[in-house]
Amino acid sequence: MKIKHGIVNSLVLIALLSGTLPLLACPDMQGTYKVEEGGTQLYLQKDGTENYKVLLDIPTYPLMAKTASPITDKDRKASFYQMPLPDCTLHIERFGYLMPFTKGSIYYLHFDSQDYEKTINTDYVLKYNNTPRGIAGMSRTSTSLPDKAVAEFSKK
């Protein structure tokens, strides 16, 4: 028991001295998500080990297909809207980011020398590309997908 405790202490010390801690694996994000304010839904289906197929279901618009992948460390630090993006953030191609969030916290955004803030009451935030206040709270409503999403994903 002493040897195991010593090894764990050594690994923690090495991680602290190197300035980085090993990342825990991100959770599987497959499922159905709903925008906090409105009828828009987002469907994610696992596509391989890390990537996802994405469908955006916006009322009165046809389903839009996209792909998503975990952000790289370089992407995470290069966020020009605010502080670095959190770990386990998915980049949805030509659309934005789906990121984990602490429910009930304030989301701070700085854009064109303006500061914006919004209290988010969901466990995820959808941040749109190229817009200063383009954020929406997202709730994961299910780990499964509706039939229309499954049918659309099978076409691709």
N, C-alpha and C positions, 0 to 999 in steps of 0.2 A: 504494500500500500504506500509506503514512503517513497519508493522509486517512482510510481505512477504520479504521485502528488508533485514530486520534484520535476518530472518531465513536463507536466502541465504548467507549472510555474515558469519553467524555462521558456516554453513556447509563448506564453502570455508576455513575458519580459521581452523576448525577441520581437514580437509583434508591436509592442508599445515603443520600443527603441527604434524600430524601422518606420514608425509613423503610420502604419497601416494595420488594420485588423483583417483577418481573412473573412471574406464575404460569405454569408450563409446563402444557401440556394434560394432562389426566388420561388414563390409559390406558383403553381399552375394557374394561369389566369383564364383558362377556357371557360366560356359561359355567356350569359346574357346580362347586359348592363343597361340601366335606364338613366337618362338625364334627370337630375333633381327637379328641374322646372321645365316641364314639357313632355311631349310624347316620343322624343327621339330615343331610339335604342341602338345599342352596339352589340354585335355578336362576334365572339372570338372563338376560333377553332384551331386547336394545336396543329401545326404543320411541321413535323419533324421534332427535333429536340428542344429548340428554343423559339422558333418563329411561329407566327400565327397568321391565319387567314382572317380577314376582318370584313364584316358587312355593316354599313351604316344604314339604318332604317329611319329615315327622316320623313315624317308625315307629308303627304302630297308629292313626294319625290320618289323616283325608282330606287331600288336598293343599289348602293354603291359598294363595289368590291375594292378592297385595299389589302396590303400586307403590313405586318407589324413585326418588329424585332426588338430585342433588348438593346438599350442604348449602350454605347461603349463608354469607357472611362473618359475618353477625350470629349465625347458628346456631352457627358454629364457636367463636365467642368466648363464647357463652352456656352452654356445657356446665357443668352444676352438679355433675358427678361428679368431675371432675379438670381437668387443664390443657386448653386448647382442643383440640378435635378436629382431627386432621390434615387437610391438603388432600386432595382426592380421596375424601373420606368420602361414602358414600351413606346417606341417611336412608330407611329402609324404613318406610312409613306404619304407624302404630299398632303398631310392633314394636320398632324400635331402629336401630342403625347398623352398617354394614359398612365397616370402615376398614382402610387399609393399615397394616402393622406391620413392625417390624424383627425378623425371626425370631431367637429366643433371648434377647430382651430381657425385662425385667420390666415388667409392666403395673401401674401404680399407680392406686388408686382410693380416693377419700375420700368417705365417706357417713355422715351422722349422727354426726359427730365420731369415726368409726372409720376407720382406715387399713387397706386391704387391698392385697395384692400377689400377683401370680401370674406365673410365667415362662411365656411364650407361645412355642411352637416352630413357629409357622406364619407365613405372610406376610400374613395378614389376621386381624382380630378382629371377632367379632360381639358387639356390646354391646346387651343387651336394655334396653328402657325400664323405668323405675320399679322397679328392683331393685338393691340395693347390689353384689352380687357376680355379677350376671348377665352374665358375659363368657365367650366360648368362642373358642378358636383355630379358624381356618378355613383349609383348604387348597384352592386352586383345582386341581381334578383334571382339568379339561378346558376348552377354549375352546368346545366344542360342547355340545349339549344332548341328553339321551336322548329316545327317541321319545315316552315318556309326557309329558314336559314340552312338547315341540313340539305334540303333540295337544291338550294342555290350553290352551296359549297360543293356539292357532288358534281355540278356542271363544270366547275373550274378544273 
